């Protein structure tokens, strides 16, 4: 699982049936301080109501990601599994 910031929405009028009811977002991996790290990813989102600007937890393994969208045969690599309210760290 990684921390990400939702930075964009992917809009598609034609898509695989496996993605019906699934939102697709562009997410930027971040460190716990909120600074961007690495490249952006395309992530599925189902039932979390995430949106642009939200900090989210993203599964980065296929099987876990497919469980989020409730379809083990879905072609999903990354999936948002939660919205982060806050991050607390001890130093």
N, C-alpha and C positions, 0 to 999 in steps of 0.2 A: 504494500500500500504506500502511496505517496501523497504529499500535500500538493494541491494545485489551486490556481486561481482561474475561474472561468473568464475567458477573454473574448469569446465569440460564439456565434451560433451558426451551425451549418443548416442551410435550408435546401431541401431537395423535393421536387415535385414528383420525381420518379425514384422509387427505392425498393430494395428487396423486401419481400413480405415479412421477413424476420424482424424488420425495423418498424413495423406498424405500431404506433403508440409509444415509440422510443424517441426521445429528443437526442440530438447529436450536438455536442459542444466542442469548441476549441478550448483546451486548457493549457495553462502554463505551469509547469512544475515550479515550486517555490521552496525555499528553506523555511524553518520555523519563524524566522524574522520577517517573512513575506517577500524576500528578494528573489527574483527570477533565477532559476538554474536550468540549464539544458534547453532542449528544443520543445516547442509546443507539440501537443498530442491531440488526436481526435478521440473523444470519449463519449460513450453512450450514457444516457441518464433516464431512469425509469422510476417514477413515483417519489422522487426526492424534492421536486419543485425548485431545483437549483436554477440560478440565473447569472447573467453577466455581473461580475464583481464579487461573486461568492467565493469563499475559500472552501474547498471540498476535499474529501478523501477519495482517491481513485485506486481501484484495483488494477494491477498491471499484469495479471496473469490471466490467460484465456479462460480456464475453467471457473475461477472465481468471478470473473467479469460476466461470463454467460449466466451464472446463477443470479446475478443482479437483475438481468433482463428476463429471467425466468424461462430461458430456452437454451438448453445445452448444445443445440445444433446451430445456434446463431453465430455469425462470423464476427464476434466482438473480441477485441484484444484488451480494451480499456473501458472501465465503467465506473461512474460516480456512485459511491456507496453511502455517502453521507455529507452533510453540510456542517462545517466547523463553526461552532459558536465562539470559541476562544481557544487560545493555546497558552498554557501555563508551564513555565519551565523554571527549575531551580538552577542557580548558577554556582 
